[in-house]
C-alpha cells in the first residue's frame, strides 16, 4: 500500500483537494510523518520548502487547501516529526481555528515546551475569537504534563478570573497535586469545587482513590485503607456510582493483609456495578484474588466469571491472567481449558502468557508436561519466537525441585542449542540445582560457562554458591566464596548469605566460627532476623550451651526490636529436650503463649514425644487437647488463661495419630486415648489405621478387665481394683 501511495503521489494532480487530502491522511495514519509533510510542501507554490530544516524562506500558501481532517493529520505529522516551522505555518494559515491551536499546545507539552504552549494560547487570544474552557484546560494540562505545579496553580487562577474553570479544570489540578503526593491539597480542591457550585464526578473520585492507593500522602497501610474507603463512601453519598475504573483501583489495593470486610465490599461493588465487565477489570479481579491468597475465594470468583457475569476474553494478556489464577487455585482443568480456547481461536500467545502457562503446569507438579508444552510451541512457526530464558527457567526450577538433575542438564543443553539468550537467573537456577542435589562439583563449570558468555554473577549467584557449599559440609569453600565476592566485586553480603554460613556452622557444630559470623554480620550493619536467631539456637544447642541459646535470643531480639517467632521458640524447646530439660521446655512453651505466639505442629510434636518418653502421659494428652482446642479436663499443660493461644496453626494429622498411638502403647487407652479420639472433629482427621489400633486396644483391655463367667455380680477378680484405677471400662 505504501509503494502504491508513493506512485500516486508522483503521478496524481496534487492541486485537487480530494487527492492531496487523501494522500496526507494516508501517510499520517501510516505514521509516515515526513512523507505527509513533504507532500504538503509540494503543494506550496514556492521553490523553498515551507518547513525546511535549514535556510527557510517566508512560506507561501499552498496551491490547494486540504480538508479539515487532513489538516488535523498534517498538524500531528509536523509535530511528531519535529517540523515545528511547518506546524506554525499551518496554524498561521487559519489563525482562528481553535482545534489547530489545541493540537499545537499539546505538541508543545509533549516536548516539554511550556513557554511555547503559552505563546500559542496568546496567539489565539490576539485573533479576538472567544476562547472556551477546552483551550484553558489544554494549557492547564500542559502545565501538569511538564510537571510544573506552580505554573499549574497560577494558570488555574487565570482560568478562574476568565470564568472558564469547570470540573475538568479542577480534576486536572487535583491530578497534579496527587502526582506530587499531596492528598490534603487535592481534598481542598474538592471542597473548592463544591463551594463554586461544581459537583465532583467519577473522574474526581477515581483520581483521589488512585492517588491514595499509589501511596500519595504517605501514612501507614491501615490509614490509607480508611481514607480510600472514605472516598468510596463519599462517592456513593454524592450519587456517583463506582465504575470499572473505580473497581480496578480498589482491586489494586488488595493483598494478603487486607481485611476480609474490605475484600467482600470490593467484590460486592464489582457484582453490583452497572457497567459490564471488560477484559481489563477481569484481569484485575483474578490477579487480586491471587494476591489475596485465599484459594476458596479465587475458585468461587473464577466459577462466577465463567457464568453470566463473565467478560468476553479476546486478548492474550487476559488469558494469561486467567491461566495464572487457575494455576493458583490448583484447577488444572481450567488452566488447560483457557490455553486450548486461546489457541483454537488463533490468538497468538505472548511470552508472558506462555510463561504463565508453563509456570502453572510446573507449580502443579507436572514439570514434564510443561516441557512437552514447550516442545509443541517450538514446532509452531507462528509463535516459537516467544520462548525465552524465563520460560525455560520455570522448567529448570521444576526439575530442580524434583531433584531430576539429569533433566536439568538436558534442558540447559537444549537452551544452548536453540541459542536462547541466557541471563544470570538461568545460571543461578543451575547453581541451585547443584546445591539441592549435592553436586557442587559441577559449580565451577557453570561459572566458567557464565564467564564465557560475558554474564556477570550477581549477589544471588554468590549466595547460592555459599549455600550449596555449606549444605555439602564444605564450610571452608563457603567462606572462601564469601571472601572472593568481597575481594572481586562491590557486592555486600546480605542476611541470606550470612544465614547460610550460620546454618553451615550449626550443622558442623562450629560455635566459635558461627559467633564470629554473627559478630561480622552486626558489624557490617546487617540485622539478624528470626531466621538467624533460630539458626543460632540450633548452633548453641548442638554445643550443649543451652543458657547461651536463651541469652542470644533475649539479647538479639531486644537489640533489634523484634519478637521471637514460633520457629525460634520451637528451636529453644527442642534445645531444652535435647539437653534433657523437659520442664524448661514446658516453661518456654508457656512463655511463648504469654507472648501471643501460637504453636505449630512441630512444637506440639516435640513436647508430646518428650512427655511420653518421660512418662508424663497426662501432659502429652493435655498438650494435644490444647493444640486441638478441646477441653483439657484437668490436664492443662499451661495456665487456663493461656489455653486460647495454645491452639496450633495447621496441626498435622500425623502428629495427632502418633501421639494417640503413643498413649495407647503406654497403657493409657481407656482414660486418655479413646476419650480424646472420640472428641476429635473435622477438619482434623485421624488415619483409619490409628483409629483401628486404638479401638482394638481398648476392646482388648475391656475384655481383660471383664469378670470371669459365673462370678457373682459383686465379685471381683484379683487385681480388678488396680485395673479400674488404671482407667479400665
Secondary structure as UniProt FT lines:
FT   HELIX           2..11
FT   TURN            14..15
FT   HELIX           17..29
FT   TURN            30..31
FT   HELIX           33..42
FT   TURN            50..51
FT   HELIX           68..80
FT   TURN            81..82
FT   HELIX           84..93
FT   TURN            94..96
FT   HELIX           98..110
FT   TURN            111..112
FT   HELIX           114..126
FT   TURN            127..128
FT   HELIX           133..145
FT   TURN            146..147
FT   HELIX           149..161
FT   TURN            162..163
FT   HELIX           167..179
FT   TURN            180..181
FT   HELIX           183..195
FT   TURN            196..197
FT   HELIX           202..213
FT   TURN            214..217
FT   HELIX           221..237
FT   TURN            238..239
FT   HELIX           244..252
FT   TURN            256..257
FT   HELIX           260..271
FT   HELIX           279..292
FT   HELIX           295..306
FT   TURN            307..309
FT   HELIX           316..328
FT   TURN            329..330
FT   HELIX           332..344
FT   TURN            345..346
FT   HELIX           351..363
FT   TURN            364..365
FT   HELIX           367..379
FT   TURN            381..383
FT   HELIX           384..386
FT   HELIX           389..401
FT   TURN            402..403
FT   HELIX           405..417
FT   TURN            418..419
FT   HELIX           424..436
FT   TURN            437..438
FT   HELIX           440..442
FT   HELIX           443..452
FT   TURN            453..454
FT   HELIX           459..471
FT   TURN            472..473
FT   HELIX           475..488
FT   HELIX           495..508
FT   HELIX           511..523
FT   TURN            524..525
FT   HELIX           530..542
FT   TURN            543..544
FT   HELIX           546..560
FT   HELIX           566..578
FT   TURN            579..580
FT   HELIX           582..594
FT   TURN            595..596
FT   HELIX           601..613
FT   TURN            614..615
FT   HELIX           617..628
FT   TURN            633..634
FT   HELIX           640..645
FT   HELIX           653..665
FT   TURN            666..667
FT   HELIX           669..674
FT   HELIX           675..679
FT   TURN            682..683
FT   HELIX           688..705
FT   TURN            709..710
FT   TURN            713..714
FT   TURN            718..719
FT   HELIX           720..725
FT   TURN            726..727
//
